[in-house]
Structures are given as C-alpha cells and as structure tokens.
Amino acid sequence: MQPIDLPGPKAKKYLERDGKFISPSYPRVYPFVMSHGKGTQVWDVDGNRFLDFAAGLAVTGTGHAHPKVVKAIQEQAEKFIHISSDFYHPAWIELSARLNDIAPFSEDALTFLSNSGSESVEAAIKLARHHTGRSQFIGFLGGFHGRTLGSLAFTASKSVYRNRFFPTMGSVVHAPYPDSYRPLLQTRAGEDYGETVVRYIEEQILTRLLPPDNVAAVLVEPIQGEGGYVIPPPGFFPALRALCDKHGILLIADEVQSGMGRTGKWWAIEHFGVEPDIVCSAKGIASGVPLGATIARKSVMTWPKGAHGNTYGGNPLACAAALATIELMEEEYIQNAAEVGEYAFDALEEIKVRHSHMGDVRGLGLMIGVDFVKDQETRQPYKAFRDRIEQLSFKHGLITLGCGQSTIRFAPPLSISKAEIDEGLHVFEHAITLAERE
Ligand SMILES: Cc1ncc(COP(=O)(O)O)c(C=O)c1O
C-alpha cells in the first residue's frame, strides 16, 4: 500500500492562507483540505480520495451530501431561509413533534432549538436551574460538553480547554466517570464499577460538598465521547437514576455525540434502561447543518415566555435537514448502525489479536473506540503510538480522529457498508503495522 504525498500542492496553498486568516485555536490534527464528499467517501482539493471514519466528528450520520437531505435543504431555501424565532413555521413545529416521538422518555416532550451542542447544553443548564430553583450541578471527569463558559464548567477532558478561561460558571463538582478499564475508585464486593461511582457521589459529594437539595441536575454523557469513547457498566445508570429520584435531582443526558442513531438506537441512554429528564442533541441531528436541540419532559420545561430564546432557533434549513435525517435514520440507518457496528467491532477484535499495543476495543453501534497501550497488562496509555496511527491512516487514505488519552474513535456515517468497513480497517491495520516497525 503506497502512501499519498500529503498535503498536495493545492492543499499546501490553502494551508498557507488558512494560517493568515483563521484563528489558531482550532485543534487541527492533519492537513485534510476538503473538496467534496459522497456517502463515506471524501476528496481533498488535490483529488485524493479518503474514507471518512470520523464523519465530521460524528455529524454526517446520513453520509456526505445525501441526496434526500440536499433536496430538503434546497426546497426549503427556495421558500425562505430565515424568519427568526419570534414567529412560527411548519418545519420547526413538525421537527419538534418528531423529536417528541423519539425522545427517550414516556412523558411528552417539549423542545428548545439552538445552533450547536454547546448551546443545547447551556439551555439544559439554565432550564435545570429555572425548573428546580437550585443552583448546583454534578458533572464527570473526562466529560466534554462544549466550550462556552457554562458548558465549559462541566467539560473536564483536557485542561487546555480551561487554561486561562477561569472563572467558568462554577457550581459544578466532578465525579469520576465509570471507566472500568481504568478505574479511579475501589469497587466493593457485589458492586459493578458504575454502582461504585454512584456510591461515591452519594457518600462523598452529596455528603461532604453539596447538600442534595441544592443540586439542580447531574449532566452526563451516556457514552463518554471526547473522553475516550468510554461505556459505563450496566449498574451505573439505574443507580444514578435512583439517586436523582431520591433527591429530586434532574438527570440530563448529553447525547450530542452519542445520539441520533449512532449506537444502533436513537439514544445511547436507551441501552441502559433508564429515562432521563432532559436530552441534549446536536451533531448528527441535521446531517451537518448547525442545529442544537434541548429536549425535556413537558413537566420539566416549565419556564415562561422570555426566559430563554435566540435569533436562529428553529432555523428553517436546519429543520428541513433534520426532518430528512430522521426519516433516513428510521428507514434504514439506525438498523445499519447496529448491524455494521457489530461487524466492525468483531473485525477490530480480530485485528487486536495480532497487535500487542491494541488495548481495549469498546463500542456500541458505530461509536467504537480502540485504545492503545504500552502494555496490555498494565494498560498504560500509549498516546504517541495512537497519534502515529492517526497520521499514518491519513497518509494511506483513512480519516480518523483520536479521543481520550490514547484512543482512536470510529464514528463513520451510519450509512457505511461492510465493504467500506473492510477497506478502512485494512488501512487501519496497515498503519498499526507500520507504526510497530518504526
Ligand atoms: C458530548 C458533547 N457535548 C457537547 C459538545 C459541544 O458541541 P458543539 O461543538 O456543537 O458546541 C460536544 C462536541 O464535541 C460533545 O461531544
């Protein structure tokens, strides 16, 4: 397999101009300069083809430029592009009704629309305070919820996100996330590690730091995304839900990365048998058109007129794209995510047998993480090796992105075929083999 000479001449020119005009804060990892995409395939400005196993960071669930999504956007654009949230329009109302149908709780849902994941989290934080009249929150180490000052108060995946931005909103105490591959707490006999974490919250945080009746909500990712594609043990969510119920604390599921069919169900929390009170969604919801949604039980979204709003909420292009996305998910892609996800997971387990630096392979549906370790026994993270795999995969035509300390995430379009998984994993294994030889 021959490496591609990257960046190519046209890409080089764009990178130079980018450096002159664009904020240096973006965490770019390698020089992919996109020209266009179709399904799982993307091309750069020099005509090089890649398989996209990152989907614009778990966004383009229906694949790049799905004809039905493109048509929905075009048709809406010809009618009108914007009207402001002071008024009404059919696609907004229809989308909110569809989100009510698919919300992961039995009670009716009301939805607040915004433009990003961070904003969907901000709205959830404000709603939780408004509804409960309480001010404090519990978040999780390794969590990522955005970079606005409210959502940043919860984000605890890397300190660079917080460096020089203090004070953030405050009022958030972080518990360890239930990562049973690298646990921070000691489990007692008869407990799974998820239950251990909830016991820690009850016995330490709610006893020493936060009076329970001051706590508005727990904000948690059902599967931790930026933190390393970490899946909690089965005991975690039932115990957490019971703790929240005991103290009148709201449970907010941040499904910005894990939701909209990615795990083979509409929402990742559905794998764990509990119902949250508020759900944050964005990324995959509109196939790449910016849209955030804060979906709450009707009995929780009790704030009055004027309490929260925005200019672009319910943007018609985003609503049209989201309606088309939901239809495609329902028709075939959620099912495909479950089936092809399992296929990819099994293939990765097979690859792992041949490579000693591959540690934990974990995932649900098409949200799969491969952790790299210095040694499979000690499980010590091998960040440099992971970074090298990311670069070598790119050089051989595969787009991947890292997460956590030493994990590569697979978050391809949910429309991906088994043949595309085979092709991508062939490149991935080649990259591992090359890194091992270096
Ligand atoms: C779980 C989660 N919440 C919130 C966000 C923030 O979303 P955005 O970047 O759209 O503001 C992200 C982004 O990666 C995320 O993964």
PDBQT file of the ligand as one rigid body, heavy atoms in Angstrom, charges set to zero:
ROOT
HETATM    1  C1  LIG A 501     -20.996  15.233  24.176  1.00  0.00    +0.000 C 
HETATM    2  C2  LIG A 501     -20.793  16.594  23.598  1.00  0.00    +0.000 A 
HETATM    3  N1  LIG A 501     -21.462  17.641  24.112  1.00  0.00    +0.000 NA
HETATM    4  C3  LIG A 501     -21.328  18.884  23.614  1.00  0.00    +0.000 A 
HETATM    5  C4  LIG A 501     -20.475  19.143  22.577  1.00  0.00    +0.000 A 
HETATM    6  C5  LIG A 501     -20.325  20.538  22.040  1.00  0.00    +0.000 C 
HETATM    7  O1  LIG A 501     -20.904  20.618  20.794  1.00  0.00    +0.000 OA
HETATM    8  P1  LIG A 501     -20.532  21.835  19.793  1.00  0.00    +0.000 P 
HETATM    9  O2  LIG A 501     -19.109  21.672  19.405  1.00  0.00    +0.000 OA
HETATM   10  O3  LIG A 501     -21.500  21.658  18.654  1.00  0.00    +0.000 OA
HETATM   11  O4  LIG A 501     -20.787  23.102  20.523  1.00  0.00    +0.000 OA
HETATM   12  C6  LIG A 501     -19.735  18.087  22.016  1.00  0.00    +0.000 A 
HETATM   13  C7  LIG A 501     -18.782  18.323  20.903  1.00  0.00    +0.000 C 
HETATM   14  O5  LIG A 501     -17.928  17.538  20.600  1.00  0.00    +0.000 OA
HETATM   15  C8  LIG A 501     -19.907  16.782  22.536  1.00  0.00    +0.000 A 
HETATM   16  O6  LIG A 501     -19.219  15.731  22.057  1.00  0.00    +0.000 OA
ENDROOT
TORSDOF 0
